[in-house]
């Protein structure tokens, strides 16, 4: 599998911002949705945001108005701009590329985001 490399996680104070990036070294699928998911300790992995090949985005209710997903197809990269961060946003964030034709998915290894004072 082509690895997805995530970056941008870290420790931030409540109310702060972070920008996550996830890049593939090569094009994986011809048409694909990019997404971000997160998993907090003791909880199931949940969808944060997705963006289709056509540019349509979807967000979890908990992050609407605070997070923005975007993509750069030329760079095979998806971004997640996170603002007004809250302690409950603390989790390991995973990126995913999913083919819109076959529904096959590839995942990144995850990047830790910790929101704490």
C-alpha positions as CSV (number, residue, x, y, z in Angstrom):
1,X,0.0,0.0,0.0
2,X,1.1,3.5,-0.7
3,X,1.6,5.2,2.7
4,X,-0.2,8.3,3.8
5,X,2.0,10.6,5.8
6,X,0.3,12.8,8.3
7,X,1.8,15.8,10.0
8,X,0.8,18.9,12.0
9,X,-0.4,17.3,15.3
10,X,0.8,18.5,18.7
11,X,-0.1,20.2,21.9
12,X,-2.2,23.3,21.8
13,X,-4.1,25.4,24.4
14,X,-7.9,25.6,24.3
15,X,-9.0,28.1,21.8
16,X,-5.9,27.6,19.7
17,X,-5.4,26.4,16.1
18,X,-3.6,23.6,14.3
19,X,-3.4,22.5,10.7
20,X,-3.1,18.9,9.8
21,X,-1.7,17.6,6.5
22,X,-1.8,14.2,4.9
23,X,0.0,13.4,1.7
24,X,0.4,10.4,-0.5
25,X,3.7,10.0,-2.3
26,X,1.9,9.1,-5.5
27,X,-1.6,9.1,-6.8
28,X,-3.5,6.1,-5.4
29,X,-6.9,6.2,-6.9
30,X,-8.2,8.0,-10.0
31,X,-11.2,9.5,-8.2
32,X,-11.3,9.5,-4.4
33,X,-12.7,11.1,-1.3
34,X,-10.3,12.3,1.3
35,X,-11.2,12.4,4.9
36,X,-10.1,12.9,8.5
37,X,-11.2,10.7,11.4
38,X,-10.3,10.7,15.0
39,X,-10.2,8.3,18.0
40,X,-10.1,9.4,21.6
41,X,-9.0,7.1,24.3
42,X,-11.7,4.6,25.1
43,X,-13.9,5.7,22.2
44,X,-14.6,4.5,18.7
45,X,-13.1,6.1,15.7
46,X,-15.4,8.8,14.4
47,X,-15.6,10.8,11.2
48,X,-14.4,14.4,11.5
49,X,-14.7,15.6,7.9
50,X,-14.6,14.4,4.3
51,X,-14.2,16.1,0.9
52,X,-15.1,14.4,-2.4
53,X,-13.3,14.6,-5.7
54,X,-15.8,17.2,-6.7
55,X,-15.1,19.4,-3.7
56,X,-18.2,18.6,-1.6
57,X,-17.4,18.5,2.1
58,X,-19.1,17.1,5.1
59,X,-18.4,17.6,8.8
60,X,-19.3,16.1,12.1
61,X,-21.7,18.3,14.0
62,X,-19.1,18.7,16.8
63,X,-16.6,20.5,14.5
64,X,-18.9,22.5,12.2
65,X,-17.8,26.1,12.0
66,X,-14.5,25.3,13.7
67,X,-12.7,22.9,11.3
68,X,-12.2,23.3,7.5
69,X,-11.1,20.5,5.2
70,X,-9.4,21.1,1.9
71,X,-7.5,19.3,-0.7
72,X,-4.7,19.8,-3.3
73,X,-5.1,17.2,-6.0
74,X,-1.8,18.1,-7.6
75,X,0.0,17.3,-4.3
76,X,-2.2,14.3,-3.4
77,X,-2.7,16.1,-0.1
78,X,-5.6,16.8,2.2
79,X,-5.6,19.4,5.0
80,X,-7.6,20.0,8.1
81,X,-7.5,23.5,9.5
82,X,-8.7,23.3,13.1
83,X,-9.6,26.4,15.1
84,X,-11.2,27.2,18.4
85,X,-9.9,23.9,19.7
86,X,-11.5,22.3,22.7
87,X,-10.2,19.7,25.2
88,X,-12.7,17.3,23.7
89,X,-11.0,17.5,20.4
90,X,-8.1,15.6,21.9
91,X,-7.6,12.4,19.9
92,X,-5.4,10.6,17.4
93,X,-6.4,12.0,14.0
94,X,-6.2,9.7,11.0
95,X,-6.5,10.5,7.3
96,X,-8.1,8.3,4.7
97,X,-8.3,8.2,1.0
98,X,-11.2,6.2,-0.4
99,X,-11.9,5.4,-4.0
100,X,-15.2,6.6,-5.2
101,X,-15.3,3.8,-7.7
102,X,-14.2,0.7,-5.8
103,X,-14.7,2.0,-2.2
104,X,-11.2,0.7,-1.4
105,X,-9.5,2.8,1.4
106,X,-6.0,3.5,2.6
107,X,-5.2,5.0,6.0
108,X,-2.5,7.0,7.6
109,X,-0.8,6.0,10.8
110,X,-2.4,8.8,12.8
111,X,-1.2,12.0,14.5
112,X,-1.8,13.0,18.1
113,X,-3.7,16.2,18.8
114,X,-3.8,17.3,22.4
115,X,-5.8,20.3,23.6
116,X,-4.9,21.2,27.1
117,X,-3.9,24.2,29.2
